[in-house]
């Protein structure tokens, strides 16, 4: 399995500000990025010009919240991928650790 790489949350949100769905593509969520982009562009095209600013703001707030949730899930996956449980005390330690930092047991 490939190692999960940490991605920049502010960059993903910024990409979504310029091109809706691009932040999802950056985070590796291709299906959501393409579908989301189509939905958002459709919403812009069917919205009266007077409401376009409000729709843009609401859509970007929703995408920013979703990006934050996606980033938190990704961080948890990275921690799980790089750690293991100590056989003595069951605390999470790095996979490369030789001695547990909590109970000093040799791993």
CNS distance restraints for C-alpha pairs under 8 A (distance, minus, plus):
assign (resid   3 and name CA) (resid  78 and name CA) 7.94 0.50 0.50
assign (resid   3 and name CA) (resid  81 and name CA) 7.30 0.50 0.50
assign (resid   4 and name CA) (resid  74 and name CA) 7.87 0.50 0.50
assign (resid   4 and name CA) (resid  77 and name CA) 7.38 0.50 0.50
assign (resid   4 and name CA) (resid  78 and name CA) 5.90 0.50 0.50
assign (resid   4 and name CA) (resid  81 and name CA) 7.59 0.50 0.50
assign (resid   5 and name CA) (resid  78 and name CA) 7.40 0.50 0.50
assign (resid   6 and name CA) (resid  74 and name CA) 7.27 0.50 0.50
assign (resid   6 and name CA) (resid  75 and name CA) 7.13 0.50 0.50
assign (resid   6 and name CA) (resid  78 and name CA) 7.43 0.50 0.50
assign (resid   7 and name CA) (resid  12 and name CA) 7.98 0.50 0.50
assign (resid   7 and name CA) (resid  27 and name CA) 6.56 0.50 0.50
assign (resid   7 and name CA) (resid  71 and name CA) 7.65 0.50 0.50
assign (resid   8 and name CA) (resid  12 and name CA) 6.35 0.50 0.50
assign (resid   9 and name CA) (resid  13 and name CA) 6.27 0.50 0.50
assign (resid   9 and name CA) (resid  67 and name CA) 6.90 0.50 0.50
assign (resid   9 and name CA) (resid  68 and name CA) 6.87 0.50 0.50
assign (resid   9 and name CA) (resid  71 and name CA) 6.44 0.50 0.50
assign (resid  10 and name CA) (resid  14 and name CA) 6.02 0.50 0.50
assign (resid  11 and name CA) (resid  15 and name CA) 6.08 0.50 0.50
assign (resid  11 and name CA) (resid  23 and name CA) 7.45 0.50 0.50
assign (resid  12 and name CA) (resid  16 and name CA) 6.36 0.50 0.50
assign (resid  12 and name CA) (resid  22 and name CA) 7.52 0.50 0.50
assign (resid  12 and name CA) (resid  23 and name CA) 4.10 0.50 0.50
assign (resid  12 and name CA) (resid  24 and name CA) 7.00 0.50 0.50
assign (resid  12 and name CA) (resid  26 and name CA) 6.49 0.50 0.50
assign (resid  12 and name CA) (resid  27 and name CA) 6.99 0.50 0.50
assign (resid  12 and name CA) (resid  67 and name CA) 7.18 0.50 0.50
assign (resid  13 and name CA) (resid  17 and name CA) 6.38 0.50 0.50
assign (resid  13 and name CA) (resid  23 and name CA) 6.00 0.50 0.50
assign (resid  13 and name CA) (resid  63 and name CA) 7.46 0.50 0.50
assign (resid  13 and name CA) (resid  64 and name CA) 5.67 0.50 0.50
assign (resid  13 and name CA) (resid  67 and name CA) 6.78 0.50 0.50
assign (resid  14 and name CA) (resid  18 and name CA) 6.72 0.50 0.50
assign (resid  14 and name CA) (resid  23 and name CA) 7.33 0.50 0.50
assign (resid  15 and name CA) (resid  19 and name CA) 6.07 0.50 0.50
assign (resid  15 and name CA) (resid  20 and name CA) 7.37 0.50 0.50
assign (resid  15 and name CA) (resid  21 and name CA) 7.88 0.50 0.50
assign (resid  15 and name CA) (resid  22 and name CA) 5.55 0.50 0.50
assign (resid  15 and name CA) (resid  23 and name CA) 4.94 0.50 0.50
assign (resid  16 and name CA) (resid  20 and name CA) 4.50 0.50 0.50
assign (resid  16 and name CA) (resid  21 and name CA) 5.63 0.50 0.50
assign (resid  16 and name CA) (resid  22 and name CA) 5.42 0.50 0.50
assign (resid  16 and name CA) (resid  23 and name CA) 4.88 0.50 0.50
assign (resid  16 and name CA) (resid  24 and name CA) 7.71 0.50 0.50
assign (resid  16 and name CA) (resid  60 and name CA) 7.13 0.50 0.50
assign (resid  16 and name CA) (resid  63 and name CA) 7.40 0.50 0.50
assign (resid  17 and name CA) (resid  60 and name CA) 6.45 0.50 0.50
assign (resid  19 and name CA) (resid  37 and name CA) 7.91 0.50 0.50
assign (resid  20 and name CA) (resid  33 and name CA) 7.91 0.50 0.50
assign (resid  20 and name CA) (resid  36 and name CA) 7.30 0.50 0.50
assign (resid  20 and name CA) (resid  37 and name CA) 5.19 0.50 0.50
assign (resid  20 and name CA) (resid  40 and name CA) 6.83 0.50 0.50
assign (resid  20 and name CA) (resid  41 and name CA) 7.80 0.50 0.50
assign (resid  21 and name CA) (resid  25 and name CA) 6.56 0.50 0.50
assign (resid  21 and name CA) (resid  32 and name CA) 7.47 0.50 0.50
assign (resid  21 and name CA) (resid  33 and name CA) 4.26 0.50 0.50
assign (resid  21 and name CA) (resid  34 and name CA) 6.29 0.50 0.50
assign (resid  21 and name CA) (resid  35 and name CA) 7.92 0.50 0.50
assign (resid  21 and name CA) (resid  36 and name CA) 5.64 0.50 0.50
assign (resid  21 and name CA) (resid  37 and name CA) 4.64 0.50 0.50
assign (resid  22 and name CA) (resid  26 and name CA) 6.27 0.50 0.50
assign (resid  22 and name CA) (resid  33 and name CA) 6.27 0.50 0.50
assign (resid  22 and name CA) (resid  37 and name CA) 7.79 0.50 0.50
assign (resid  23 and name CA) (resid  27 and name CA) 6.27 0.50 0.50
assign (resid  23 and name CA) (resid  33 and name CA) 7.34 0.50 0.50
assign (resid  23 and name CA) (resid  67 and name CA) 7.94 0.50 0.50
assign (resid  24 and name CA) (resid  28 and name CA) 6.29 0.50 0.50
assign (resid  24 and name CA) (resid  29 and name CA) 5.15 0.50 0.50
assign (resid  24 and name CA) (resid  30 and name CA) 6.64 0.50 0.50
assign (resid  24 and name CA) (resid  32 and name CA) 6.62 0.50 0.50
assign (resid  24 and name CA) (resid  33 and name CA) 4.71 0.50 0.50
assign (resid  24 and name CA) (resid  67 and name CA) 7.71 0.50 0.50
assign (resid  25 and name CA) (resid  29 and name CA) 5.34 0.50 0.50
assign (resid  25 and name CA) (resid  30 and name CA) 5.07 0.50 0.50
assign (resid  25 and name CA) (resid  32 and name CA) 7.96 0.50 0.50
assign (resid  25 and name CA) (resid  33 and name CA) 5.31 0.50 0.50
assign (resid  25 and name CA) (resid  34 and name CA) 7.80 0.50 0.50
assign (resid  29 and name CA) (resid  33 and name CA) 6.01 0.50 0.50
assign (resid  30 and name CA) (resid  34 and name CA) 6.15 0.50 0.50
assign (resid  31 and name CA) (resid  35 and name CA) 6.02 0.50 0.50
assign (resid  32 and name CA) (resid  36 and name CA) 5.51 0.50 0.50
assign (resid  33 and name CA) (resid  37 and name CA) 5.93 0.50 0.50
assign (resid  34 and name CA) (resid  38 and name CA) 6.30 0.50 0.50
assign (resid  35 and name CA) (resid  39 and name CA) 6.21 0.50 0.50
assign (resid  36 and name CA) (resid  40 and name CA) 6.04 0.50 0.50
assign (resid  37 and name CA) (resid  41 and name CA) 6.01 0.50 0.50
assign (resid  38 and name CA) (resid  42 and name CA) 6.03 0.50 0.50
assign (resid  39 and name CA) (resid  43 and name CA) 6.14 0.50 0.50
assign (resid  40 and name CA) (resid  44 and name CA) 6.22 0.50 0.50
assign (resid  40 and name CA) (resid  59 and name CA) 7.46 0.50 0.50
assign (resid  41 and name CA) (resid  45 and name CA) 6.20 0.50 0.50
assign (resid  42 and name CA) (resid  46 and name CA) 6.23 0.50 0.50
assign (resid  43 and name CA) (resid  47 and name CA) 6.07 0.50 0.50
assign (resid  43 and name CA) (resid  55 and name CA) 7.90 0.50 0.50
assign (resid  44 and name CA) (resid  52 and name CA) 6.45 0.50 0.50
assign (resid  44 and name CA) (resid  55 and name CA) 7.25 0.50 0.50
assign (resid  44 and name CA) (resid  56 and name CA) 7.73 0.50 0.50
assign (resid  47 and name CA) (resid  51 and name CA) 6.41 0.50 0.50
assign (resid  47 and name CA) (resid  52 and name CA) 6.18 0.50 0.50
assign (resid  47 and name CA) (resid  55 and name CA) 7.83 0.50 0.50
assign (resid  48 and name CA) (resid  52 and name CA) 6.47 0.50 0.50
assign (resid  51 and name CA) (resid  55 and name CA) 6.26 0.50 0.50
assign (resid  52 and name CA) (resid  56 and name CA) 6.05 0.50 0.50
assign (resid  53 and name CA) (resid  57 and name CA) 6.18 0.50 0.50
assign (resid  54 and name CA) (resid  58 and name CA) 6.14 0.50 0.50
assign (resid  55 and name CA) (resid  59 and name CA) 5.99 0.50 0.50
assign (resid  56 and name CA) (resid  60 and name CA) 6.12 0.50 0.50
assign (resid  57 and name CA) (resid  61 and name CA) 6.19 0.50 0.50
assign (resid  58 and name CA) (resid  62 and name CA) 6.23 0.50 0.50
assign (resid  59 and name CA) (resid  63 and name CA) 6.16 0.50 0.50
assign (resid  60 and name CA) (resid  64 and name CA) 5.95 0.50 0.50
assign (resid  61 and name CA) (resid  65 and name CA) 6.25 0.50 0.50
assign (resid  62 and name CA) (resid  66 and name CA) 6.24 0.50 0.50
assign (resid  63 and name CA) (resid  67 and name CA) 5.98 0.50 0.50
assign (resid  64 and name CA) (resid  68 and name CA) 6.20 0.50 0.50
assign (resid  65 and name CA) (resid  69 and name CA) 6.38 0.50 0.50
assign (resid  66 and name CA) (resid  70 and name CA) 6.09 0.50 0.50
assign (resid  67 and name CA) (resid  71 and name CA) 5.98 0.50 0.50
assign (resid  68 and name CA) (resid  72 and name CA) 6.27 0.50 0.50
assign (resid  69 and name CA) (resid  73 and name CA) 6.36 0.50 0.50
assign (resid  70 and name CA) (resid  74 and name CA) 6.18 0.50 0.50
assign (resid  71 and name CA) (resid  75 and name CA) 6.23 0.50 0.50
assign (resid  72 and name CA) (resid  76 and name CA) 6.40 0.50 0.50
assign (resid  73 and name CA) (resid  77 and name CA) 6.33 0.50 0.50
assign (resid  74 and name CA) (resid  78 and name CA) 6.23 0.50 0.50
assign (resid  75 and name CA) (resid  79 and name CA) 6.25 0.50 0.50
assign (resid  76 and name CA) (resid  80 and name CA) 6.21 0.50 0.50
assign (resid  77 and name CA) (resid  81 and name CA) 6.00 0.50 0.50
assign (resid  78 and name CA) (resid  82 and name CA) 6.22 0.50 0.50
assign (resid  79 and name CA) (resid  83 and name CA) 6.11 0.50 0.50
assign (resid  80 and name CA) (resid  84 and name CA) 7.31 0.50 0.50
assign (resid  82 and name CA) (resid  94 and name CA) 5.97 0.50 0.50
assign (resid  82 and name CA) (resid  95 and name CA) 5.86 0.50 0.50
assign (resid  83 and name CA) (resid  92 and name CA) 6.09 0.50 0.50
assign (resid  83 and name CA) (resid  93 and name CA) 5.30 0.50 0.50
assign (resid  83 and name CA) (resid  94 and name CA) 4.24 0.50 0.50
assign (resid  83 and name CA) (resid  95 and name CA) 4.75 0.50 0.50
assign (resid  84 and name CA) (resid  92 and name CA) 5.46 0.50 0.50
assign (resid  84 and name CA) (resid  93 and name CA) 5.52 0.50 0.50
assign (resid  84 and name CA) (resid  94 and name CA) 6.14 0.50 0.50
assign (resid  84 and name CA) (resid  95 and name CA) 5.51 0.50 0.50
assign (resid  85 and name CA) (resid  89 and name CA) 7.99 0.50 0.50
assign (resid  85 and name CA) (resid  90 and name CA) 5.00 0.50 0.50
assign (resid  85 and name CA) (resid  91 and name CA) 5.34 0.50 0.50
assign (resid  85 and name CA) (resid  92 and name CA) 4.56 0.50 0.50
assign (resid  85 and name CA) (resid  93 and name CA) 6.08 0.50 0.50
assign (resid  86 and name CA) (resid  90 and name CA) 4.63 0.50 0.50
assign (resid  86 and name CA) (resid  91 and name CA) 5.45 0.50 0.50
assign (resid  86 and name CA) (resid  92 and name CA) 6.35 0.50 0.50
assign (resid  86 and name CA) (resid  93 and name CA) 6.60 0.50 0.50
assign (resid  86 and name CA) (resid 100 and name CA) 6.55 0.50 0.50
assign (resid  86 and name CA) (resid 107 and name CA) 6.94 0.50 0.50
assign (resid  87 and name CA) (resid 107 and name CA) 7.37 0.50 0.50
assign (resid  88 and name CA) (resid 103 and name CA) 7.52 0.50 0.50
assign (resid  88 and name CA) (resid 105 and name CA) 6.77 0.50 0.50
assign (resid  89 and name CA) (resid 102 and name CA) 7.68 0.50 0.50
assign (resid  89 and name CA) (resid 103 and name CA) 6.63 0.50 0.50
assign (resid  91 and name CA) (resid 102 and name CA) 7.32 0.50 0.50
assign (resid  93 and name CA) (resid  97 and name CA) 6.76 0.50 0.50
assign (resid  93 and name CA) (resid 100 and name CA) 6.65 0.50 0.50
assign (resid  93 and name CA) (resid 101 and name CA) 7.53 0.50 0.50
assign (resid  97 and name CA) (resid 107 and name CA) 7.15 0.50 0.50
assign (resid  98 and name CA) (resid 106 and name CA) 5.90 0.50 0.50
assign (resid  98 and name CA) (resid 107 and name CA) 5.20 0.50 0.50
assign (resid  99 and name CA) (resid 104 and name CA) 5.60 0.50 0.50
assign (resid  99 and name CA) (resid 105 and name CA) 5.56 0.50 0.50
assign (resid  99 and name CA) (resid 106 and name CA) 4.48 0.50 0.50
assign (resid  99 and name CA) (resid 107 and name CA) 5.52 0.50 0.50
assign (resid 100 and name CA) (resid 104 and name CA) 4.76 0.50 0.50
assign (resid 100 and name CA) (resid 105 and name CA) 5.32 0.50 0.50
assign (resid 100 and name CA) (resid 106 and name CA) 6.44 0.50 0.50
assign (resid 100 and name CA) (resid 107 and name CA) 6.74 0.50 0.50
